[in-house]
């Protein structure tokens, strides 16, 4: 019963990810899969081919897209 209550608490929480690159990508993916209720993303940069090898949420199809929007889309998928 305790785990269920903790999951309900987590669903009511929010987090803001500032920077959707090398650290922000895994943090966002871990938080969204853990069941957090709401995530916000802030990053004014766009995905570049030089980002692909270290930013796990971005891929070749993401090049040129907003990092924040792309990461939000990946978390929704």
C-alpha angles and dihedrals in degrees: 000000000000093000091052091052091049090052090052090051091049092051089058093054130093134205134191117214110206107195121023098210137088096337101024095056099060093038091054093046092049092048095048093048091047090062104254110168103227136015129188125195131206122185127125094197129099127226113268128188088248089064098056099084095056107025105074099194094056125075139170091282089057097060111128094015125116110271092220094050093044092050091048089051091050091051091051092051 
